[in-house]
Amino acid sequence: MAQAIEIGYALDRRTGNFIVTKLDYTFPATSKFRRQQIVVLPGAFFRALPSVNRRSVANVIEITANQAHELGFIVREKTDVNEYNHAVSA
């Protein structure tokens, strides 16, 4: 199953661009590493997320890691090498 990532977005009426925030609840609320925030052009936003209603101005949705990467977020993927490095040897 693909990794689900929660994002929030809002349309900036002045510029016409979307402000998109990747939410990560593994960090405490006071941590500066809690979120990534980017500005995305409307064409790129709707190309990466075709299921979003074009009239929507703000919402919180779940997307896949591939969609997040396509928007421009830094997405860390879990690999066998990372799991091996964290394993305890007997």
Secondary structure, DSSP 8 states (H G I E B T S, - for coil): ---EEEEEEEE-TTT--EEEEEE-TTS-TT-TTSEEEEEE-HHHHHHH-TTS-TT--EEEEEEEHHHHHHHT-------HHHHHHHS---
